[in-house]
Amino acid sequence: MAQLKLSNLAKHFGTAVAVEHVDLEVRDGELVALLGPSGCGKTTTLRMVAGFVAPTAGQILIGGKDITHAPPYARDTGMVFQSYALFPHMSVAQNAAFGLEMRRMGRAEREQGVLEALKLVKLDHLAERLPRELSGGQQQRVALARALAVNPSVFLLDEPLSNLDAKLRSEVRLQIRSLQQRLGLTTLIVTHDQEEALTMADRLVVMDRGKVLQVGTAEELYERPANAFVAGFVGRCNLISGFVDPDGVFRTDWGGEFAVPQESAPGKAIFALRPERVALRPGTGHGIAGRISAITYLGSLSEYHVDVSGNSFLVSMPPPPNDSPLRCLKIGDHVSLIWDVAAVRMLPFEPSSNQGEEP
C-alpha cells in the first residue's frame, strides 16, 4: 500500500486553477520531489497534503486512511517550511518541542522526544540557544528536528534549502537525504532547483500550470522526457521547432535540415538534443556550420554558444587539453557541430509551451 496517495487532487482560487487533477503515489520510505517553476502548483499541492489548504476536489490518503479534511495536527505529518518558521523567543529545545506540546504529550516523554530529534540533526549541544544565536544551516536543522520530533508518517519539506548559500545548500541536502534514508521516512519535497531534486529524490514529479507533466526517476526524465517543457526544465537542452517530412528529414522553422531517428513520425515536432551530446570541430565542412557567440568556463565544463543561421546551439564539454585545437577557439570563430542521430529525441509540438527557447 502506498504510504501517501493523492487522487484527482485539485485546488481552485475562484476562477484561477492552482492545481488540476493530480494523481500521485509516494511509496513507503520513498523521497519524491515536486519540481517546477514558480506558480506551477507544487507548494499548493504540498500545503493540501499538510492540511493548510483545503482541496477543491480529490482525496488524500496516508497509510490507506482518508485525511482529506482532517486538521493539520491530526494528519501524522511533519513539515519544514521555507522560512523555517522558528519562534525567536524560544530556545532550540522549546522550538523542537512545539509539535509534541500541541499533541499534549507528557513532559518526560516530550523531553525524550526532543533530545532524540536534536541528536538526529546533531544539535543536542545547542539545546538552550535562541534561533538568532545560530547560523542559517543550524536554524534549518532546528526546523528539521521540530518536524522529526513528532515521528511523522509523512515528512513534508517546502523549499527547505532556498535560504542557504550554495556551499551550505549542497552540504545540507546531503544531510537531509542521509537522514531520510536512515530513518526510512516517506518524504515529499517541493523545490524549483533541478540539481536539488536530481541529487535527493528517488522520483521526480515535474509540474507546470497546475498539472503533472511527467513522473519518473532522474534518469528517465533526463533521457526520455515526455515533452519539451520537461526536456528544458530537467537539465539543459537544445530545443528546435520544425517539421518532420515524409522522407524522414527534420526541417527547422528557420530552414535548417537535420537527420532524425528512423521511427520519427511525420508532422510538426520539437527536435531535442542535450548539449553534452554535441561535438565541436574547428572550421566548417564537418557537420552543421556555425560561429561561436559565447564561451563560458565553468571549471569541470566549458560551454559554447554557437550561432547557426541566427539560432543558438549550446555545446557542453570538459575543457579541452592544452594541445587540442579546441583550446584556441574564441568568439567569432567558425566551427562545425556533429552529433549521433541516436542522441536526438523528437518530442510533440505544443504551441502553448515554452519549447524552442534558447538553452
N, C-alpha and C positions, 0 to 999 in steps of 0.2 A: 504493500500500500504506500502511495506517495505520502510523504510527511506534510507537504504543502501542495494544495491543488487549487488553482483558480479556474473557474468555469464561466465562460461568457461574461467576464467581468467588464463593466462599463461605468463611466462617470461623465455626466453632462453638467456643465455650469450654465444654466439657461439654454441658449441655443448653441453654445460652444461645446464641442465634443473633446474632452481631455483624454479619455481612454475609451477605446471601442472594441468590444468583444474579444478580450484577452483570454486565451486558454493556455495554461502553463502548469506543469508538474515539476516540483523540486523534490528529488528523492532524498531519503533519509541519509544524512551525513554529507550531502552534496552542497557545493557552493555555486550558485548561479548568479550571474551578473546581468542586470538590466542596463543596456548600453544604448546611448543615443544622444542627439543634440539637445540643447535647452528647449523646453516646451514640447518634448516628444511624448510625455505622459508617464515617464518612468518613475518619477518621485510621487506622482498621484497614485500610481499603482501600489507602490510601497506603503504609502500612508493609508490606503484602503486595507491592506493586509494588517497594518498596525492598529487600525481602528480609529484613526484620527480623521478620516474622511469616509463618509457613508457612500456606498456604491449606489449608482442609479439602477443597475441591473447586475445579475450574476450571483455567483456563490463562491465563498472562501472556506476551504476545509483544511484543518490541521489535524493530522493523525486520524482522518476519517470523520472528525467532528465538525459540524457546521458552526462556524464562528462569525458568519457574515454580519450579524447585527449585535454581536457581543461587545461590551465596552472594552477599551484597551487593557485594563487591568485583569480581565478575565480571559485573555487570549493565549496566555502562556508564550508570549513573545518578549524578546529583549531588543531594544532599539538604540542605536548610536546615531545621534543627529549630526548634521553637517557642522553646526556651530558648537557642538559638544553639549550645550545647554547645562553647564555646571552651575551650581549655586555658589556665588562668590563668597558668601559669608559662612559657608560650611567647609569643614575640613575634608581632606581626601576620603577618610573613612566615613564621614557623615554623608558625603555625596554617594559613595558606593552603597550605603545602607538604605538609600531613599526608597528604592523599589521594594525592599523587604519590609520596610515600615508600612508602605501602602498595602501590603498583603497581611498586615497585622501579625507578623512573625514575632515570637518571643525574643527577649533581649539576648539571652545566651546563644540561641540558635542564629540570631541575626549577626551577632559579633563573629561567630564562627564562619558564617557565610561571607561576611565582608573580608575577613582575613584570608580565606581561601581564594576569593576573587582577586584581591590585591597581590597575592603571591603569584597567581597565574600571569599577571601583567608586570610582575617584578617591581611593585611599588609599595610593598608592605612596610618598608623602612621610611616611607614618606607619609604615613597614615595621618599624621597630625598637621600637615601643612595645608595652607589655603591654596586654591587654584592660582591666584596671582603670583605665588611663590614657585610655580612650576614652569617648565619650558612648554612649548606648544606640543611636542611629542608626548610629554608626560601628561598633560591635560587630556590628550586624546586617549591615552591608556586608562585614565580615570573613568572616562566615558565608557570605555570597553568594560572595565571592571563593574561599573554600575549595571550594565546590561547583562553581564555574565552572572552576577550575584544571585539573580532570581532563577538561575538554572533553566533557561527558556528552552522550549521545544524547537522554536524557530528564532534565529538570530537575524536581525534586520539592520543594515547599515546604509545610511543616506550620505553619499559623497564624503566618507569619513576622513579622507586624506587631503581634501581640497585646500585646507588652511595651512598645510605644511610646505616647507621649501622642498625642492626637487630631491636633494640627497636624503633628507629625513623621510620623505614620502616613500622612497624606494625601500628604506630600512623598515618602516612601519608596516608596509603592505606585506613584506615577508614575515614579519612577526604575527600579523593577523592571520595569514594563511597557515602558518605553522600551528598557531593556537587552535584554529578551526579544525584542522586535520587531526590534531592530537585529541581534541575533545569530541570529535565526530559530530560537530554542530551542523544542523541543517540551516543554511545561510542564504539570504537573498540580499545582494548588494546593488546599490544604484551608483552609476558612475557615467561621466561623459568622456573619461580618459581611456582610450583604447588600450594603451600599454598596461594600465592598471587592471583592466578586465582580462587581457590576454595572459598576464602573469599570475593572476589569482584564481580565476574561475575554472570550474570543471566544464561548465557550458555557458554560452553567452546568448542573450536574447536581445537582438537589435530591434529598436523601436523607432518609429517616425510618425508624427502626426497622430498619435494615439493608437497606432496599430503595431502589432508584432510582424516584422517583415521576415525574420528567419531565426531559428533556434538551432544551435549546434555547438560543437567544440570549436576552439580557436582555429584548428587546422581545417575543419570543414568550412567555416565561414571564410577563411582566407583563400583556400584553394578552390572552393566551389560556391561562390556567392550566388544567391538566388536572383539578385538584380543589381543594377548599377549603384544604387544607394548603399547597399551592404558592401559592395566592392570598394567604394570610395571611402567608407567610414571605418572599415576594419582594415587597417594598413593603408598604403597609398597605391594608386592605380592610375594608369593611363586609360581614359575612357573617351571613346570617339564614336559619335553617332554617324550612321550611314545606312547603306542598303546592301544586302547580300543578293546578287543577281543569280539567275538560274544556272549560270556557269560556275557558281561557287566562288566568285570573286567579290570581296567586300569593297564597295565604292563609298568613300567618305563623302560627307556633305560638302567638303571643300575640294573634291576632285581627285583625291589620292586613291590608289588601288592597292589592297593588301590581300595576300592569301589567307584563307581561314580553314579551320578543320573541316574535313570532308562531310561530317554529319550536320554542318550548319544549314538551317532551314532558310530558304529564300524569304526576303522581306526586310522591313525596317528592323534594325538591331543596333546594339551597342557593342563595339569592339573593346574588350578589356584585356590589358596586359600589364603585369606587375613590373615596376621599374628595375628590379634586380634580374629580370629575365631578358633584358635588352643588353646586347653587347655593343660597344662603341669602337669604331675604327677611324683613324685619321684619314682625311681625304675622302673623296667620293668615288663611286663606281662599285662599291662592295655590297650595297643594300639600299636603304632609304636615305636619300641625301638630305642633309640639314646643316644648320650653322649653330654653334654654341652661343647661347644668350646669357647664361649664368653658370657659375661653378661655385659650389659650396663645400667646404671641407668640414667634416663632422667627426674627425678622429678616426673611428673604425670604418667610416664610409665617406665616399665623395659623391656628391650629387651633381649631375649635369642637366641643365635645361637646354634642350635642343629645339631650335625653331625649324619646323617643317611646313613650308608653304603657309606661314603665318600662324601655325598651331604649335603649341609647346608639348614636347615629349620629355618625360622625366626618366633619367637613367641613373641607377644607384649601383655602386660597386665599391669594393675595397680600394683604397688609394693605390695607384699603380706603382710598381717598383721604380727606382731611380733610373734604370736603364731602359724603361719602357717608353716608346714614342708617345704614349698617352700622357706621360708626365709633363710633356711640353705643351699640351693643349691649353689654349687661352680663349677668352671671349672673342667671338668673331670668326674663329677657325671653322673651316668646312670639315664635316665628319659624315660617316655613314652609320646607320643603325641596322643591326641584324638581330633577328630572333628566330627561335624554333616555333613553327606553326603550332606545335602541340602545346605550347605555353599560353596560347590565346584562348580566351573564354568569350563566347558570344552570348550576350545577355539580352533579355527582352527590352524592347524600346518602350519607355514610359514617358510621355510628353510632360507630365506634371512633376517628375522627379528632378533632382539636381544632377542628373547624369551628364557626362560630357564636359564637366568643368575641368579646368587645368589642375593637375595634381598639386 
